[in-house]
């Protein structure tokens, strides 16, 4: 099987490339010309440089492929205009679907996000739960998912959609600030800390993505990919503290001052194209429930998360320490 992976130089994309290689795929890695491809150079992959927004680049990359795994996305970056999210997450997705259709690709897996559901009013949510995207990233991913399902329903392209939640693991630094603040005893719990938090260890995520591209029953279907269990934010912070061998956070403060600070930071920084130190969607972690039911992925894909939350937090912390991001409080 020959597979194209878009976003192959990213965190999830890189793990997916390795997973596919381990299962006997020939892999073509689609990366931006400016991407860091040092890790990919060490793998037995065909590297294709291009822009996901460029139709010709994507069409050429899809030539001769059996399966396309569309992972590339513009994630949260407040110093970019909203149009940048649409260019990558919507137009880029349309380019991938059109290229797959024209090149006769047999299967496409589109990576959406559990974030399209936004705040979960009746947790845990399954794939049929209402959509409530809460920011431009989630809104653009929701529109991108609509494009993918349109190509399946209206043009006959064999597309499956996956919605991962809270991807983390060694190599990703998005959670580093939280780990560091807990280790330095500077983490403040805004609100009661009883909102639900649902993580997915990256190796489990990419296993689910691969399965979605192999199972015939997955064509035309959508799957939430998440860890076996969800937890509260306070419990998550306590596990991080236990793993790092420090006292768990105790201080609780109201949420609204933090939200107001984020609002003011955005108003000042975004027009200047400066990344705000705090912005409102980062406050969502303290206010929005994120808990999901993965029964469908288990039943139809055979998805079985292998890494529990404590083990995943430990592996991530060990990577942070070994790479100099955290102090060694674990005796590594």
N, C-alpha and C positions, 0 to 999 in steps of 0.2 A: 504494500500500500504506500502510495506517495501522498504526503500531506503538506499543505502550506499552513504555516502558523503566522498570523499577523500579530504584531506586537511582541515578537519573539525575544527581543532584548530586554523586555520588562520583567518584573518580578514573577507574575503568574505565567507569562509566556515562556520564560526560560525554564521553569519547572515543567511545563507542558512538553516542551521540546525534549527534555530528558526522559520524561515518561513515555513519549512516543518512540524514541530511540530504543528504550528498554523493551518495548513490545514489537520491535521488528519493523517499524516504519522507516521509510526514506523521507527525510524532512527538508523542506525549503523554508528558510527563516526570512520573513519579510520585516525589514527594519528601516528606520529613517536613516538618511545619509549621515546624520549627526549622532546617531546612537552609539553607545559604548557596547562594542561587540566582542570584548576580550573573552568573555565566558563562552560565547558561541564559537569562537575560533578554536576552542579546545575540543569541540564536539564535531562529530562527523556529519555536518549539515551543509547544505547549499545556501549561501547567504545572498539574498536579493535586496538591494538597496532601492528604496523608492518612497513616495509619499502616498498615504492612504487616500488623500484627497484627490490624487491624480488618477483618472480613469485608465490611462494608458499603462501606467506603472502596475496597477492592480491586475489589469487584463493580462499583461505579460507574465506576472508572477504566478497567476493561476493556471497557466498553460501546462498541460500534462499531469495535473493533480487529480487524485481520486477524491480527496477530502480536503476541505478548507476549515480550519479552526480560527474563527475571527475573534481575537482577543484584544487587538489594538483599541485603545480608548484614551481620550483625554480625561484625566482624573481631576480632582479639585485643585485649582490654582487660582486664587482670587485676583492675581495680577494680569489676567487675560480677559478679553472681552467675551461676552456671551456667544458671539458668532463663532469663536474658535471651537467651542464645544459642539456646535451644530456642524461645523465643517468636518470634524473628525468623527463624532459619534453618530451622526445622521447621514451626511453625504458620504462619508467613508464607508459606512455600512451598505449604502445603496451601491457604491462602486464595487464592493466585494460580492454582493449578491448578483449584480449584473455580469460581472466577470465570470463567476461560477456558472451562471446560466449559459453564457456564450461559449465557454470553454468545455462544456459538457462534464463538469464536476459532478460526481455521484452523490456526495453528501456535504452539507455545510452545518457547522455548529456555531451558533452565534452566542457570544458571551454577553448577556445582559447583566443585571444586578438585582439583588433582593431589595435594593434601595428604591426601586420603582413603587414599592408598596408604602414607602414612607413610614409614618407612625402606624403601628399595628393596634387598631382599636380593640380587637378581640383576639389576643394572642393564645396559641400560636397560629400564624397565618399559613394557609396552603396556597397553591398556585392560583386559585380562583379568588383570592382576597382582593378587595378594591385597591386601586392604585391611588397613592397620594404623594407623588414626587414632591420633595420639599425644597429643592434648589436646582440651579441650572444644570448641574451634572446629572442629577436624577431625571430631570425633565428631558434632557437630550438623550439619555439612555433609554427612556421610555419610548421616545420617538424612533430611535434606532431599532428597538425591538419590534415596533409596528412595521417598519420597513421589512425586516426579516420575515415576519409572519405573512406579510403581503406576498412576498415572492414564493412562499410555500403554497398559499391558498389560491392565488390568482395566476401564477406562472408555472406551477408544478415543480418548483425546485425543492429537493429533499432537504429541508431545513429543520434542525432541532435547536431549541433555545434553552440555555441554562442561566439561572439566576443565583450566582454565588453570594454568600453573605460573609462579611467581616473576615476577609482573607488575611492570614498572618503566617509568620514563620521566619526561619533564618534567611537573611538576605533582604528583608523588608525593614525600612526604618520609619514607617508611618506611625508605629506605636512606641517608638523610642522615647518621645517626650514624656509619655505617660509613665513608662518604666523608670525613667530617670527621675521624675518628680517624686515617685513613690520611694525610690531608693534614697533620695536626698531629704525625704520627709517634708516635702513641699506640696504634696498633692492635697488639694481641697475638694471635698465632695460637695458639689453644688446641688441642692435639693436633698431628698431623702436617700438617694442611691438605690431605690427599689425598682428602677426601670429595668426592663429585660435587655440583655446583651447576648448576641449569638455569633459565635466565631466559627471559622472553618480553617483548619490547618491546611497549608498550601498543597501538600502532597495528596491530601484527600480531595481537594478541589479539582486538581488536574486529572485525577483518576475518574472523577465523575464526568468531567468534560470529555475525556477519551471515550468512556462508555456511551455517552450520548451520541457520539459519532459512529458507533459500531452496532448498536441495537436497532433492528428494523422497527421495533415498536416505538422508538423515539422520534421517528419522522413525524413532523407536524405537532410535536408535543413541547411543553415547557416544563422545566424541572428546577425546583429550588435545591441548591446544594449547600448544606450547612453541617456543622458538627452534630454529634449525637445528642448533645444536651445544650440548653441555653441556661443562662444564669442571670443574677442581678448584677448591676454595675458594682455595687458594694462588695459582693462576693468575689467578683473578678479582681477587684483591687486588692482584696485580702489574699487571694491566691498569688498574685504577683509579689506582694510583700513577703509572703511565706517562702516563695521560691528564692527571693533575693536575701532572705534571712534578715529582714528589718521589721520594725513594728508597723502594723497596718495603719492606714490613714484613719483618723478619728474626727477631724474637724469637718463640720457640715455648715454650709452657708446658703442663704437664699439664691435662687437662680437669676432673678431679674436684674441685679446689678451687673452680672457677667454678660447677660444678653445686651443690656444697654451699652456696655463698654464695647462689645463687638460691633454693634450698630454704628457707634461713633468712629471706631477704627476704620470701618469700611468706607464711611462717608469721606474720611480724610485721605485714606491711602489709595483706594481703587482709582480715583480720577488721576492720580499721579503714577499709576502702574507700579505701585509698591505693594508687596505682600503684607497684609495686615498681621500684626502679632496675635490678634484675636479677631475672629469673625463669627457671625451668628450661627452658621451651620455647624461649627465646632461645638456649639452649646447643645446641639441636638443629642449628644451622647448622654447628657444629664436629664433630658426631658422626654425622649421618644422611645417607646417600646419596640424592640426588634427581636422577635421570637418566631421561629418557623417550624412547620411540620414537613419532614422530609420523607413521609411515607411513600409518596409517588415515586421518588427517585430510587428508594429501596426496592419497591415492588417491581418497577418496570426496567430499571437499569441494573439492578443488583448492586446499587451503591451502598457501601459499608464503610463509614468513617473509621479509620484505624487509630487516630491520635486523639486522645482525650484532652480536655482543656488544660489540666495541670501539666501533663507531659509536653503539650505544645508550648505552653508558657515557659517551661523550663528550657526546652530546646532553643527557643527564641532568645531567652536571657543569656544562655551560654554563648550563643553566637555574638550577641552584643558585647559581652565581656571579652571574648577572644579577639574581637576586632576593635577593641579599645573604646567602645561607646559607653560602657558602664564600668564602674569600679568593681573589682572582684570581691564581692561579698559572699560568693558561693564556694570559695575554696577550690576553684578550678586550677 
